Amino acid sequence: MTLQGWGFIALFVAILVAAAKPMGLWLFALYEGRRTPLHRVLGPVERGIYRIGGIDPNAEQGWRAYALHLILFNLALALLTYAVLRLQAVLPWNPRGLAGMGADGAFNTAISFATNTNWQGYAGESTLSNLSQALGLAVHNFTSAATGIAIAFALFRGFARKEARGIGNFWADFTRVTLYLLLPICLVYALFLVACGVPQTLASSIDATTLEGARQTIVLGPVASQEAIKMLGTNGGGFFNANSAHPFENPSALTNLVQMLSIFLVGVGLTWTFGKAVGDTRQGWAILAAMAVLFLGGVAVTYAAESAGNPALHALHVAGANMEGKETRFGIVASSLFAVVTTAASCGAVNAIHDSFTALGGLIPLFNIQLGEIVVGGVGAGIYGFLLFAILAVFVAGLMVGRTPEYVGKKIEAREVKLAVLAVAVLPLCILGGAALASVLPAGLAGIANNGPHGFSEILYAFTSTTGNNGSAFAGLSANTPFYNAMLGIAMWLGRFFVIVPVLAIAGSLAAKKQVAGGVGAFPTTGVLWVGLLVGIILILGGLTFLPSLALGPIADHVTLLRGQLF
């Protein structure tokens, strides 16, 4: 580790903290449905969408109606994407004549992009046409991101409203977020990427002559537009198989920094928006502080492990950091930071191969996802996932002070705690259950590239990434098989919507309650003690749940590596 490296990390954190309030203010305007400077241009478009869809944006929906509309909309889009992928061979914008995707691959991919996971068991540049990339996948990047932010808005209203029956209107939230946030930022972002050298064209490829005189076909396409929403919407995935390690997706150190910042931008803004919504911005800053503690701890471990290098190589008198699987133009610090950022959020974009990280360096990205990707987290998903842990933490605090727990003016009772536990329990059930099955079935074991604990880590990471709707891969697992496409597709759907429904149920329950004034005996939820309790609850729950599986995977891998045994 170097002082320069830590300076780069400090700069990254400082920019994000400075951006939290401006982004939060913009999000708060959309949360309240207020006018923004863009309404003069996009207001008629918004009203036209409501008119065509027969939508009354002022009609309040209860949590059941909100959830039903949300799920049916995303299900319909998933079915449309499945059809596009299957029929790719006969659809336009397919200049290379690529065949349609197989049934199991299309099933997995359609669910992957509908759930904001963007898990890909194939190479995008050699599998998907321009139409499939744009209509089948890029559209989902917008809709899944807007869906996550809409859910966060609904939960905020649950805390902020008093004796209300509704938690907002899904269609209004979804439309406003897409029109006034995602599209404008992505337009500017895509132009920036084009200026930096990222392709944006409908041309399929270009032939080049190498220095050796050979002919090489280089695939092109509408990369910049997809890259922008991929990062801002914490979607992940990639136009190219190498993802953000590919120079056409991430050509320089500058684009690498901007991509990392854009992954966290909306997430940090939503923490401030939550504080503003409940009438106390200190609540939002407290959440951001807890996220920062967890994030910096993860960065420190990963950066230290990758800087220390591989003990097996050191034993052979080969000194240096672990550069295996990393781009030299990014180096150790930018690669380590990117790995922690993309897994602390639910992005899944990668600029280095996690399978080539050291055992401890790869443990942190894995553990980040297992915590629920709440360390800033995905757009919307991070903050509503974090608030589930806040409900559990304030319940524990209530037990300690001997009174009914309260959080931001709402009593937290048995119904909310049960729903929070139900939502939190989805991840370990799918991750550990799926990994256990794949570890004993021949179809699961056939996909691993390594034996021993490293091979188990590859399986565990796959089910962790898909259930957590992250989408990154350890890159050592051959997952494009009927077994993994089906199992991981189911894990993605459960990990997304079986968490969303309890969250919306909590929003409906809280919205119906009275606002209560915090008494003298109430546990404070804005200070250092609260931040420490939040961090402790998250780590204890994550540690107790996943430590045994981590011990069998990356921890055992590290111990055996120190003893000189490789897999």
N, C-alpha and C positions, 0 to 999 in steps of 0.2 A: 504494500500500500504506500501511496505517496501523498504529500501535502497537496500537490496539484490535483490528484484524484479526488481528495476530500473537498477541495475548493470547487471542483466541478459539481459534486453532489450538493454542496451548500448553495451554489448558484441555482441549481434546478429547484431545490426546495423553496428558496427565496422568491423565485418567479411565481411559483404556484401559490404561495401565501399571498403575494401581492395581487394575484388575479382572482382570488376567492371572492372578494366583495363585488368587484365589477361584474363578474359572471353571475354571482348570486343575485344581484339587483336585476339583471336582465331576466333570469329565470323566475324571479319573484313577480315580475310584471306579467309573464306568461301564466304563472300559477294563479294570479288574480284575474286574468283575462283583461288586463288593462292595455291601452294603446301603446304602441312603441313607434319609433320613427319609421319603421318599415311598413306600418299599417297603411300609409298613404299609397304605397305601391302595391302591397300584397293583400290589403284589406279586401278589394273586390274579388281576388282569387279565393280567399277564405270564404267569403259569403257565397260565391259560386259553388264551392265544394259542398257547403251545407244545403244549398238549394237543390243541387243534383242528387245528393244523397238523402234528401228529405229529413234533414237533421235540424232539431231545435237546440242550438248550443246552450241555451239557458235552462233546458229541462234537466233537473237534477236526477241522478240515478243512485239507487241504493247499492250496497256493495255487491249483492247478487247480480243485479242487472249490469253493473260495471264489469264484473268478472265474466259474465256470460258473453257480452259483446266483445270483450277483449279476446277471449279464447276462440270464439267462432271466427273472428276476423283473422287471427293468426293461423288458425287451422285451414281456412280457405286459401290463404296465401301459400301455405305449405303444399296443399294439393295442386295449386297452379304451378308451383316450382317443380314439383314431381313430374307433372305433365310436360313442362318445357324440357327438362333434362332427358326424359325418356324419348321425346320426339325431336330431339336436337338435330338429327340427321336430315329431317325433312323441313326444318324451319329455316328462315333466312338468316343472314349475318353469320354464315358458317363457311367462310371462304376456303378453309383447309379441308372441308368435307369430313369433319369428325363424326364418328358414330354416336348414337344415343347411349346414355349411361344405362347400365344394368339395373334391374329392379331393386336389388338390395343397396347398391350405391346411391341410386336416386332417392330411395327412402331415407337413408342416413343423411344425405346432403340437404334434402328439403327440410327435415327436422332441425338439422344443424343450424341453418341460416334463419329459420323461423324462431329459434330460441336464443338468438344472439350468441351462439356458440362458435359457429364457423369452423368446426372441425372438418378437416379435409384428408381423406385417405387416398388421395390421387394428386397428380401434378396438374395444376390448373391450366398451364399453357399448352399441355398436350391432350387435355381431356375435354375442355369446355370451349364452345364457340363464343363469339362476341355477344350474341344474343343471350346465351345462358349466363355469361358473366354479368351483363347489364341488367336484364330483366329477371333472370332467375336468382341472382345473388345480390347485386348492388341495391336493388329495391328493398330486399330484406334488411340490408344494413341500415337503411333509414327507418323502416317500420319497426324493427325490433328495438332499436335505440329509442325511438319515440315512445314505444310501449313501456319501456322501463322507466322513463322519466314521468310518464302519465301515472304509473303506479305510485311513484314517490309522491307526486302531487296529491293523490288520493289519500295516502297515509298522513301527509302533512295536515290535510283538512280534518282528518279524524282527531288529531291532537288539538287543532286550532278551533274547531267549531263547538258550539254549545247546544246540546239537545236538538241536533239536526238529524234528519232522516236520510239525507243524501251526502255523497262524498265527491260530487262533481259529475261531469259528463265525459265519458271516455273519448268520444269522437271529437269534442271540443279541445280537450287536452292534447290528444294525439295530433290533430291538425295544426294547432298553434305551435307546438314544439317543432314539428316538421317544417312549417313555413317560415317561422320567424327566428329559429335557432339553427337547426341542422343544415338546411339548404343554403342560407346566406354564408355561414362560416365555411361550409364545404366548397362553395364557389370560389371564394378568395383563397382558400387552402389549396385547391386543385391548381389554380393559376400559379401559386407560389411553387408548387411541386414541378409544374411544367417548366417554369423559369429555371429550376434547379436541374433539369435534365430528365424528368420522368415523362415517359411517352403518354400521349393522349390522342389516339387516332383509331379509326375503324379499319385501317390497313392490318392485314393479318400477320405479315412478316416482312423482313428485308434480308437480302443476301449480302454477305460481307466476305471480303478476302482477308484471311488471317496473315500474320507476319511470315508464316511458313509457306504462304501461297495457297492454302486450302480454302475451299468454299464452305461457309458456315451460314446456316439459316437462323436468324434471330427473330424470335416471336415478338410481335408488338400487339397493341390493342388499347382500349380506353383504360389505361392503368391509373393515371393521376386522379380521376374522379372517384374511382373505387378505393384508392389508397386513402383519400381524404376522409371519407365517411367510415372506412375501416378503422381508422385511428380515433377520430372524434367520437364515434359511436361505440367505441370499445368492442368492435366486432371481431377483429383478428382476421384469420383467413389470409389469403394472398392470391394475387393474380398469377404469380409465379410460385413454383414449388419451394424455392429457397426463401420465400416470404420477404421479410424486411432485411435479409442479408443480401438480397439481389440488388445490384446497382440500379436497375430500372425501377425498383420500388423505393430504395433508400440510398441515394447516390453519394451522400457526403456526411461529414460530422454535423453540419448544420441541420440537414433534414432529419438526422437521427435525433438531435436534441428537440426539434420541433415536434417530431412524432411522439416522443416520450411525454412532452408537455401536453400535447393534445389528448393523449390517453387519459390523463388525470383532470383536464380542465373542467369539464362539466361536473365531475364528481366532487371536486373541492368547492365548486360554486354552489352545489346543492346543500352542502353543510351550512353555508351562510343563509341560504334560502329557508331552510328549516328553522333556524333561529329567528329569522324575521317573521316567518309565518306564525310562530307561537308567541311572538311578542317579546322575545328576549334573545338578542343575537349572541349573548354569551353561551347559550346552549349549543349553538352551531360551532362556535370557536372551541368549546370543550370537546365536541365530537371530533373536530379536525385535529385537535391536539392529541387525542387518543390514537387516531389513525397515524399521525406523524411518528409517535413513539414506536408503534408496531412496524411501520415502514422503515424507519431508520435502523431499527434493530435487525431487520431482515437484510437491508443493504450492507450493514457492517459485517454480518456473517458471510454473505456471499462474496463480497469484495475481498475479505480476508482470505477465504478459502481459495478463490481463484488466483489471488496474488501469491499465495504460498506455493502454488503449483502442485505437481503430482509426486507424492513420496516415492513411487516406484521408479520414476525417472531420476529423482534425486539420488536414489541408491545406486544408479548407474553413472553418477557424477555428471548428470545433465541438469544444470541449474536453470532457474527461471520460472516465471509464472505459467499458468495453464492456458496456453493459446490454442489448444486443440478445439476445433469446431467454431473458432471465432474469426471475424474479419479483422485484418490488420489495420484497416482504416478506422476502426472503432476502438480496438484495444480492450484491455481488461476492465477498466472502470466503466466505460460506456456500455460494454456488453453485460457486465454484472448488473448495472443499474437498470438497463432495459429489461433483463430477465425478471427482476423484482417488480418493476413497474407493471409489466404486462400481466403478471400473475396476481399482483395486489389488486389490480383491476380485473375485469373479466374480458380482457382484450384477446390475449392469445397470440398476437403477432410476435414474431421472434427475429432477432438479428444475429443469433448464435444458436448452436445446437445444444439443447439442455442435456441431452444424453452424453455429451462430451464434457460437461462440467465435472468438477470433482464431486465426490459423494456428498459432502456437506454443502457445496455450492448448489447442487441440484436439489438438496433437501428443502431449502427455503422456498423456491418457486412452488414445489409440491405442497408444502405446508400452508403457503399463502392461499392456495385454492381451497384446501381442506377447511380453512377457517371460514370459508364462505365468500372469499374475495370482498371483504368488507373494509380492507385497508385502502380507503378511498373507493375502491370497487368500480363496478361497471356503471354506466349512465343510469341513474335511478336505482339499479339493483344494489349498488354498494351502500347507499344511505338507508334504504329500507331494510337491508340485511343487518346493517349496524344497529338500527333501532330495535330489531328483534332482540339483540344482545343487551341493549339498553333496558328493555322491559325486564329481561331476566336479571340484570344487575340491580335494578331498583327494587325488584322483588326480594333479592337477597339482602339489600340494604334495609328494606322494611322489616325483615325478620330480625335484623341486628338491633334496630331501634325500637322494635316492639309495637309497630303501628302499621296500618294499611299503607302499602307503598303508593307513592304519588310520583308522577313524572310530568313535567311542564303543565301542571294544573289539572291533570286527570288521574283519578284513582285507578291503579292497576290491580284488577281483581282476578279471580280464578279463571274466567273465560279468556282473558288476554294472555295470561301465563300459559294456559294449555295450548292455545293457538300458536304462541311463539315457540313452545317446545316442539309442537307438531311440525312447524316449518323448519326448525333447526335440525330435527331428526331425519329429514329427508336425505340430506347429504350423506351421513354415515351409512344409512341403510343401503343406498344405491352404490356408494363407493366401495364399501367393505364387502357387501354382498356380491356385487358384480366381480370384483377382483378375486374373491374367494372361488367363485365358479370358474373363472377363466384360468385360475392357477391349478385346477385339478382336471379340467376337461381337455382332451387331446386337441380340440379345435382352438382352444385358447392358448395352449402351450406351443402350438405350431407357429404362432406369430412372433415369438420373442427372438431377439438376435443374440442374447447372452444368457448364460446359465446363472444359477446362484442368485444372490440378493439383487444383483443389477438387473437380471431378467425379471424378477418380481417387481422391481421399481418401475420397469417399463409398463407392466400390466397395471400396477397401482396408479401410475400417472395417467394412463389412458382413461380409466374410470373416474379418477378425480377430476381431470380436465373436462370431460364431457358432462358429468353430473353437475359440476360447478359452472357450466356454460362458459368455460374459458376458451377451449379450442386449441391451445398449444399442445404440442406432442413432445414426448421424450425423444422421438425420432429413431428409436431402435425397435419399434414394434410394427410388424406388417399387419395393418389393421383393415386393409381393404379386402375383407373376406366376408362371406355371408354371416358367419358367426359374429364377428366384431361389428359389422355394419348394423346388424339387428340389435345386439346387446347395447351398443353405445348409443344408438338412436333412441331406444327406450329410456336409457339413463338421462339423455339430454332433455327429453320431454318431461320426465318426472322432476328433474332438477330445476326446471323452469316453472312449470305451471303448478306443481304441487307445493311450491313455496309461495307463488303469487296468490293463490286462493286464500290461504290462512292470513296473509298480509292484508288483503282487502277485507277479510272478515274482521280483523282487528281494527282496521280503519272505520268500518261501519259501527262496531261496538263502541269505540271511543267517541265518535261523532255524536252518538245518542246520549252521552253522559253530560252531566253538569260540569261546569268549570269550578274547581275548588281552589281556595286560596291556601298557599303553603303556610303552615303553622310553624311555631317555634321548634317543634320536635321533628319537622320534616327533614329528610336527608337532602343536603344541598347537592345540586346536579350541575354545578358550573365550575367547581374548584379543582385543585390538584388531587384531593382525596377521591373525587368522583372519577377523574381521568384514570387514576391508579386502579380503582375498583373495576372500571370498564375493561382496562387492559388485562387485569388479573382474571376476570370472569372469562374473557375470550380465550386466553392462553390455557386456563385450567380446563375449560370444556374441550378445546381443541386437543390439548395434551392427553387428557383422559381418554378421549375417543379414538385418536389416531396414533398415539405413541406406539402401541404394539405393532401396528402395520409399518410404521416408520422404522422401528427397531429391526424388523425383518428385511427391510429394503435398504434405504440409503445409510442408516447407521451401521448395519452389519457390513455393508459394502465398504464403508470407511475403515472399520476395524480390520477387516481382512486385507484391505489395501496396505495398512500400516504393517501388517505381518508379511507383506510381499506376495500375497495371493491375488491373482487377477482372474477375471471372468470374461 
